[in-house]
Amino acid sequence: MKTKEEYLAEAKAQLDEWEVELNELRQKAAESSGEVREQAEQQIDALKAKWDEGAERRQEILEAADEKWDELKDEAEEKWEQVKGGARDAIDRIRSYFS
């Protein structure tokens, strides 16, 4: 099992990676036109929501007392996996518009 610090570092790195991807996808969408642009922007909004959700989860863990981490870690890891899966799906859908 990961320590609280390891978990937070991993979550921060993932959020940073998603932020870079989000910015790249926004740029590609801006360079597109018509329906592709509209669909990509809708998916980018969904991805941004996943990014926000991940950031909120990370903040909740950051604010939790160290001794409370043992109680939270299983639920936190399960929710984080759901966020990661949703974000990865959104990124893949957006990338498919530009293939």
LINURUR-V613649 format. One record per residue. N is the residue number from 1. SS is DSSP state (@ for helix, = for strand, . for the rest). PSI is psi in whole degrees, -180 to 180 (999 if undefined). D_FIRST is the distance of its C-alpha to the first C-alpha in whole Angstrom. Layout:
n:N ss:SS psi:PSI d_first:D_FIRST
n:N ss:SS psi:PSI d_first:D_FIRST
This chain:
n:1 ss:. psi:142 d_first:0
n:2 ss:. psi:150 d_first:4
n:3 ss:. psi:167 d_first:7
n:4 ss:@ psi:-43 d_first:9
n:5 ss:@ psi:-41 d_first:12
n:6 ss:@ psi:-43 d_first:10
n:7 ss:@ psi:-47 d_first:9
n:8 ss:@ psi:-40 d_first:13
n:9 ss:@ psi:-42 d_first:14
n:10 ss:@ psi:-43 d_first:13
n:11 ss:@ psi:-42 d_first:15
n:12 ss:@ psi:-45 d_first:18
n:13 ss:@ psi:-41 d_first:18
n:14 ss:@ psi:-43 d_first:18
n:15 ss:@ psi:-41 d_first:21
n:16 ss:@ psi:-42 d_first:23
n:17 ss:@ psi:-44 d_first:23
n:18 ss:@ psi:-36 d_first:24
n:19 ss:@ psi:-41 d_first:26
n:20 ss:@ psi:-47 d_first:28
n:21 ss:@ psi:-41 d_first:28
n:22 ss:@ psi:-44 d_first:30
n:23 ss:@ psi:-40 d_first:32
n:24 ss:@ psi:-43 d_first:33
n:25 ss:@ psi:-36 d_first:34
n:26 ss:@ psi:-42 d_first:36
n:27 ss:@ psi:-46 d_first:38
n:28 ss:@ psi:-40 d_first:39
n:29 ss:@ psi:-41 d_first:39
n:30 ss:@ psi:-30 d_first:42
n:31 ss:@ psi:-10 d_first:43
n:32 ss:. psi:176 d_first:44
n:33 ss:. psi:166 d_first:46
n:34 ss:@ psi:-139 d_first:47
n:35 ss:@ psi:-36 d_first:45
n:36 ss:@ psi:-46 d_first:42
n:37 ss:@ psi:-46 d_first:42
n:38 ss:@ psi:-47 d_first:42
n:39 ss:@ psi:-42 d_first:39
n:40 ss:@ psi:-43 d_first:37
n:41 ss:@ psi:-37 d_first:37
n:42 ss:@ psi:-43 d_first:36
n:43 ss:@ psi:-34 d_first:33
n:44 ss:@ psi:-40 d_first:32
n:45 ss:@ psi:-40 d_first:33
n:46 ss:@ psi:-40 d_first:30
n:47 ss:@ psi:-41 d_first:28
n:48 ss:@ psi:-38 d_first:28
n:49 ss:@ psi:-40 d_first:28
n:50 ss:@ psi:-41 d_first:24
n:51 ss:@ psi:-46 d_first:24
n:52 ss:@ psi:-42 d_first:25
n:53 ss:@ psi:-44 d_first:22
n:54 ss:@ psi:-41 d_first:20
n:55 ss:@ psi:-39 d_first:21
n:56 ss:@ psi:-43 d_first:21
n:57 ss:@ psi:-45 d_first:18
n:58 ss:@ psi:-42 d_first:17
n:59 ss:@ psi:-40 d_first:19
n:60 ss:@ psi:-44 d_first:18
n:61 ss:@ psi:-41 d_first:15
n:62 ss:@ psi:-39 d_first:17
n:63 ss:@ psi:-15 d_first:19
n:64 ss:. psi:143 d_first:17
n:65 ss:. psi:148 d_first:17
n:66 ss:@ psi:-41 d_first:14
n:67 ss:@ psi:-22 d_first:15
n:68 ss:@ psi:-18 d_first:15
n:69 ss:@ psi:-42 d_first:11
n:70 ss:@ psi:-36 d_first:10
n:71 ss:@ psi:-32 d_first:12
n:72 ss:@ psi:-22 d_first:12
n:73 ss:@ psi:-42 d_first:8
n:74 ss:@ psi:-46 d_first:9
n:75 ss:@ psi:-41 d_first:12
n:76 ss:@ psi:-45 d_first:12
n:77 ss:@ psi:-38 d_first:10
n:78 ss:@ psi:-46 d_first:13
n:79 ss:@ psi:-39 d_first:15
n:80 ss:@ psi:-41 d_first:14
n:81 ss:@ psi:-38 d_first:14
n:82 ss:@ psi:-44 d_first:18
n:83 ss:@ psi:-46 d_first:19
n:84 ss:@ psi:-43 d_first:18
n:85 ss:@ psi:-44 d_first:20
n:86 ss:@ psi:-40 d_first:23
n:87 ss:@ psi:-44 d_first:23
n:88 ss:@ psi:-41 d_first:23
n:89 ss:@ psi:-44 d_first:26
n:90 ss:@ psi:-43 d_first:28
n:91 ss:@ psi:-45 d_first:28
n:92 ss:@ psi:-42 d_first:29
n:93 ss:@ psi:-44 d_first:32
n:94 ss:@ psi:-46 d_first:33
n:95 ss:@ psi:-33 d_first:33
n:96 ss:@ psi:-25 d_first:35
n:97 ss:@ psi:-25 d_first:38
n:98 ss:. psi:6 d_first:38
n:99 ss:. psi:999 d_first:38
